[in-house]
Amino acid sequence: PLFILLASKHIDASFTIGSATIPVWAVLFTVGVMFSIYLYFTITTEPNPFFHRIFVIGAFVMSCVWMFTVATELLMVLRAFARIVDISEQIIGLTLVAWSNSSVDLVSNIFVAKQYPNMAFSACFIAPTLNIILGLGISYSFKIISTGVSPDVDMTGHLIIAFSLIILSIVVTLIYIPFNKFATSNRLSTFLLVVFACFCLVNGVIELGVFGDWKMDDSS
């Protein structure tokens, strides 16, 4: 509980009883120590003690909190790196963050495709969909609920190119697969690789400022 309180940046939270102000961390620390002492003197070698399920749930919650904390610190490091080398945060998200998120899917899909090509093909579309629905949906919903303000997204040239090429690749795939009797081919793979190469090239050109500050206005 103390780590969750620290990770959620509420370590300074407190409540008032009468004229006394009691910090929340002190209450959680006291309860944690008492619970630990109770378990130390009452734990047995029984195969399935009743509190094992509580520990499993707690371990799952703590794993999520640790992943959230590590991801947050990693993003802070990447933002600092972007400012040091004077590049935009969008290019960091479209390169380093995107590659790190996709590397696990790439490796798993390659191994799955050797035996179950249909499963690997569907996973290529389902994984990004879940990232959008869960990653953006849950995080933005939490932001709106906690602050009451909708987060603003600057539609820079990087994002415009990203959205355009994603739509292009999806539409071409949806048209090509049925006309090819629901089978893939090297031509489709080559096309998608060319699209990705163009994506990297155009983003690099935009980052160098060849087209100036390409950004959509609020009125557009």
Number of C-alpha atoms within 10 A of each C-alpha: 13 16 14 16 15 13 16 12 10 13 16 10 11 13 10 9 7 6 6 8 10 13 14 16 19 13 12 14 13 11 13 14 11 12 11 12 11 11 12 10 8 8 10 10 6 7 7 9 10 9 10 11 11 10 11 11 11 13 12 12 12 15 12 13 16 15 11 14 17 13 12 13 12 13 16 12 12 17 17 13 14 16 12 9 8 9 14 13 15 19 19 17 16 16 13 12 15 12 14 11 13 14 11 10 16 14 10 12 19 14 12 16 14 9 10 12 15 11 12 20 15 11 17 14 11 12 13 15 12 12 12 12 12 13 12 12 13 12 12 15 15 12 14 13 11 9 10 10 10 11 11 6 7 12 15 15 20 23 17 15 18 17 11 11 17 14 12 14 15 13 11 13 17 12 11 17 14 11 10 10 8 10 11 15 10 8 10 16 12 11 14 18 12 12 16 16 12 14 18 18 12 16 22 14 13 19 19 11 11 10 10 11 11 15 13 12 9 7 4 4
